[in-house]
Amino acid sequence: MRPKIYWVGLPASGRLVSMPRPRSSDWLDDEIAGWRAEGIDVIVSLLQANEVEELGLQREPDLCHDVGMEFISFPLPDRGVPSKACEARALAEAIVAHVKEGKGVALRCRAGIGRSALMAACVLVLFGLTPAAAFNLIGKARGVDVPDTEGQRDWVDRLTMTIGGIHPA
């Protein structure tokens, strides 16, 4: 079975993905191999430690490294927002750098529509999109409205105003 991957269009040579968590247990190896085969080079997990445990994903970082993928953990609360804008912006800037290098970067949380969409929107804002355009592009790729909450949308709007030159409209 192919993993559920939703590619988001970008104005760069690399690629950006928003996706849900992988199937766990016996399927985890196959999921990660599938990601690699689809051209994903970097995984950014937005799950908290208790979710990783609950979902049986403790082996994910090691399995990603085994197939040559970088694994980044940036825990965010379910349906929540980053507590430190500077750390979220630094992560978004690192993702932009990976994408500009031609890498495939996957942002994932539990369902792939809240936290993943929030961080993908931050990346797209750094590429020059408005938050509204970013969420629209991500929603089209996912086939559902994103993000999960108005609080997540508002958070990206506020971050955008700190970047300067780009307005939330």
QUIVENHU-V506675 format. One record per backbone hydrogen bond with DSSP energy under -1.0 kcal/mol. CO is the residue of the C=O (numbers start at 0). NH is the residue of the N-H. If there is no record, write none. Layout:
CO/NH
CO/NH
This chain:
5/17
14/104
15/7
16/106
18/108
23/26
24/27
26/30
27/31
28/32
29/33
30/34
31/35
32/36
33/37
34/39
35/38
40/69
41/105
42/71
43/107
44/73
45/75
47/51
48/52
49/53
50/54
51/56
52/55
56/59
58/62
59/63
60/64
61/65
62/66
63/68
64/67
69/42
71/44
76/79
83/87
84/88
85/89
86/90
87/91
88/92
89/93
90/94
91/95
92/96
93/97
94/98
95/99
96/100
97/102
98/13
98/101
102/14
103/40
103/41
104/16
105/43
106/18
107/45
109/20
113/117
114/118
115/119
116/120
117/121
118/122
119/123
120/124
121/125
122/126
123/128
124/127
129/133
130/134
131/135
132/136
133/137
134/138
135/139
136/140
137/141
138/142
148/152
149/153
150/154
151/155
152/156
153/157
154/158
155/159
156/160
157/161
158/162
159/163
